[in-house]
C-alpha cells in the first residue's frame, strides 16, 4: 500500500497539497474529488481513506495552500509596514489569483463549514498579530488600529487581485503608514497636561 507522496511526504499531505493547488487555481465547486484523486495519482478509495468527505479535504487544503508571509524581525512599525510589502510578493508569486481566504469564503456559503470556521480562526489570528505589533509600537488604541490595518490588508489583497496590479498594495501601505504614525504620535491627556505645565514653568 502506497504511504508516501512523490516528495516523501505522508500521502495524506500530498493529497491535500494537490487539492489546494486545484481549488486555488480553478475553484472549489469546479474541482471534484475524482480530479483530485487522478492528479494525486491515487484511487478515489484511497483519498476517502484519508479524508472522509470533500468538506474535510477542503479544510485540509486551505491549511497547506498559499499564504501571505509576515515579517519576523525589525521594529513593530517596520513589521507592520513590511506585512504590506510582502503582499506584493504574494500577488506576483500567485499571478494575482488573490487571497485563498476570500476565494474559499466566496464559494462556501455555510458559515459552519469546517473551512469557513478555519478561515475565521486564521483571520482572527491575523488581527491579533496586528494588534500585538500595534501595542508594541505604542499605539493609543491597538485594537482599533488592528481592525483598520486588517481592513486595509484584506482590501489591498482583493483589489490587487481584481485589477491585476500592485497599485492597491502601494496605496494600502501608504495608508497604513499614516494610520500607524497617527496612532503612535498622540500623547495621552495626562501626558499633554504635564508637558504643558513643564513648558510654562520653564518660561
C-alpha positions as CSV (number, residue, x, y, z in Angstrom):
1,X,0.0,0.0,0.0
2,X,1.4,3.4,-1.0
3,X,2.1,5.5,2.1
4,X,4.2,8.5,0.7
5,X,3.8,11.2,-1.8
6,X,6.4,11.9,-4.6
7,X,8.5,14.2,-2.3
8,X,8.5,11.6,0.5
9,X,5.7,13.4,2.5
10,X,2.8,11.5,4.1
11,X,0.3,10.5,1.4
12,X,-2.4,12.5,3.3
13,X,-0.3,15.6,3.0
14,X,0.3,15.0,-0.7
15,X,-3.4,14.7,-1.4
16,X,-4.1,17.9,0.5
17,X,-1.4,19.8,-1.4
18,X,-2.7,18.6,-4.8
19,X,-6.3,19.6,-3.8
20,X,-5.0,23.0,-2.5
21,X,-3.4,23.8,-5.9
22,X,-6.5,22.7,-7.8
23,X,-9.0,24.5,-5.6
24,X,-6.9,27.7,-5.6
25,X,-6.4,27.8,-9.3
26,X,-9.8,26.5,-10.6
27,X,-12.3,26.8,-7.7
28,X,-13.7,24.5,-5.1
29,X,-17.0,23.6,-6.8
30,X,-15.5,23.1,-10.3
31,X,-12.9,20.6,-9.0
32,X,-14.3,17.2,-8.0
33,X,-12.8,14.5,-5.8
34,X,-12.2,12.4,-8.9
35,X,-10.0,15.0,-10.4
36,X,-8.0,15.4,-7.1
37,X,-7.5,11.7,-6.9
38,X,-6.4,11.5,-10.5
39,X,-4.0,14.4,-10.1
40,X,-2.6,12.9,-6.9
41,X,-2.2,9.5,-8.6
42,X,-4.3,7.8,-6.0
43,X,-7.6,5.9,-6.2
44,X,-10.8,7.6,-5.0
45,X,-11.0,4.9,-2.3
46,X,-7.5,5.9,-1.1
47,X,-8.5,9.5,-1.0
48,X,-11.6,8.8,1.1
49,X,-9.5,6.6,3.5
50,X,-7.6,9.8,4.4
51,X,-10.5,12.3,4.1
52,X,-14.0,11.2,5.0
53,X,-15.6,13.9,2.8
54,X,-14.8,16.6,0.3
55,X,-15.6,19.2,3.0
56,X,-12.8,17.7,5.2
57,X,-10.5,17.8,2.2
58,X,-11.3,21.4,1.5
59,X,-10.4,22.4,5.1
60,X,-7.1,20.4,4.9
61,X,-6.3,22.0,1.5
62,X,-6.8,25.5,3.0
63,X,-4.2,24.8,5.6
64,X,-1.5,23.9,3.1
65,X,-2.5,26.4,0.4
66,X,-0.7,29.7,-0.5
67,X,-0.3,32.1,2.4
68,X,1.0,35.6,2.9
69,X,4.1,35.7,5.0
70,X,4.6,38.2,7.9
71,X,7.9,39.8,8.9
72,X,9.6,38.2,11.9
73,X,12.3,40.8,12.5
74,X,12.5,44.5,12.9
75,X,10.7,47.1,14.9
76,X,6.9,46.8,15.4
77,X,6.4,49.6,12.9
78,X,8.7,48.0,10.4
79,X,7.0,44.7,10.8
80,X,3.5,46.1,10.2
81,X,4.6,48.0,7.1
82,X,6.6,45.0,6.0
83,X,3.5,42.9,6.0
84,X,2.0,45.1,3.3
85,X,5.2,44.9,1.3
86,X,5.1,41.2,1.4
87,X,1.7,41.3,-0.2
88,X,3.4,42.4,-3.4
89,X,5.5,39.2,-3.4
90,X,2.4,37.1,-2.7
91,X,0.3,38.6,-5.5
92,X,3.0,38.4,-8.1
93,X,4.0,35.0,-7.0
94,X,0.4,33.7,-7.4
95,X,-0.1,35.6,-10.7
96,X,-2.7,37.8,-8.9
97,X,-5.1,35.0,-8.1
98,X,-5.6,36.6,-4.7
99,X,-6.3,35.6,-1.1
100,X,-7.3,32.0,-0.6
101,X,-9.5,33.0,2.3
102,X,-11.6,35.3,0.1
103,X,-11.7,32.6,-2.7
104,X,-12.8,29.9,-0.3
105,X,-15.3,32.0,1.6
106,X,-16.9,33.2,-1.6
107,X,-17.7,29.6,-2.6
108,X,-18.6,28.3,0.8
109,X,-21.9,29.9,1.9
110,X,-22.4,27.7,5.0
111,X,-20.6,29.5,7.9
112,X,-20.5,26.2,9.8
113,X,-18.4,24.6,7.0
114,X,-15.1,23.4,8.5
115,X,-13.1,25.6,6.1
116,X,-15.2,28.7,6.9
117,X,-14.5,28.1,10.6
118,X,-10.8,27.7,9.9
119,X,-10.9,31.0,7.9
120,X,-12.5,32.9,10.8
121,X,-9.8,31.5,13.1
122,X,-6.9,32.4,10.8
123,X,-8.3,35.9,10.1
124,X,-8.7,36.4,13.9
125,X,-5.0,35.4,14.3
126,X,-4.0,38.0,11.7
127,X,-5.9,40.7,13.5
128,X,-4.3,39.6,16.7
129,X,-0.9,39.9,15.1
130,X,-1.6,43.4,14.0
131,X,-2.9,44.2,17.5
132,X,0.2,42.9,19.2
133,X,2.5,44.8,16.9
134,X,0.4,48.0,17.3
135,X,0.6,47.6,21.1
136,X,4.4,47.1,20.9
137,X,4.6,50.2,18.8
138,X,2.8,52.2,21.5
139,X,-0.5,52.8,19.7
140,X,-3.0,54.6,21.9
141,X,-5.8,52.1,20.8
142,X,-4.2,49.0,19.4
143,X,-7.4,47.1,18.9
144,X,-8.9,49.8,16.8
145,X,-5.7,50.2,14.8
146,X,-5.6,46.4,14.3
147,X,-9.1,46.5,12.8
148,X,-8.1,49.4,10.5
149,X,-4.9,47.7,9.4
150,X,-6.7,44.4,8.7
151,X,-9.4,46.1,6.6
152,X,-6.6,47.7,4.6
153,X,-4.8,44.4,4.2
154,X,-7.8,42.5,3.1
155,X,-8.9,45.3,0.7
156,X,-5.5,45.5,-0.8
157,X,-5.4,41.8,-1.5
158,X,-8.9,41.8,-3.1
159,X,-8.3,44.9,-5.1
160,X,-4.9,43.9,-6.3
161,X,-6.2,40.5,-7.5
162,X,-9.2,42.0,-9.3
163,X,-7.1,44.7,-11.0
164,X,-4.1,42.5,-11.6
165,X,-1.7,45.2,-10.5
166,X,0.2,46.4,-7.4
167,X,-1.1,50.0,-7.1
168,X,-3.7,48.9,-4.4
169,X,-0.9,47.4,-2.4
170,X,1.2,50.6,-2.5
171,X,-1.8,52.7,-1.6
172,X,-2.7,50.5,1.3
173,X,0.8,50.5,2.6
174,X,0.9,54.3,2.4
175,X,-2.4,54.5,4.3
176,X,-1.1,52.0,6.9
177,X,1.9,54.3,7.5
178,X,-0.4,57.3,8.1
179,X,-2.6,55.3,10.5
180,X,0.4,54.0,12.3
181,X,2.1,57.4,12.7
182,X,-1.2,59.0,13.9
183,X,-1.9,56.2,16.4
184,X,1.6,56.3,17.9
185,X,2.3,60.0,17.9
186,X,-0.6,61.1,20.1
187,X,0.0,61.9,23.8
188,X,-2.4,60.8,26.5
189,X,-4.3,63.7,28.1
190,X,-2.3,63.4,31.3
191,X,0.9,63.5,29.5
192,X,-0.1,66.5,27.5
193,X,-1.1,68.5,30.6
194,X,2.2,67.6,32.3
195,X,4.1,68.7,29.3
196,X,2.2,72.0,29.2
197,X,2.9,72.6,32.9
198,X,6.6,71.9,32.4
199,X,6.8,74.3,29.5
200,X,5.0,77.1,31.4
201,X,7.3,76.7,34.4
202,X,10.4,76.9,32.2
203,X,9.4,80.4,30.9
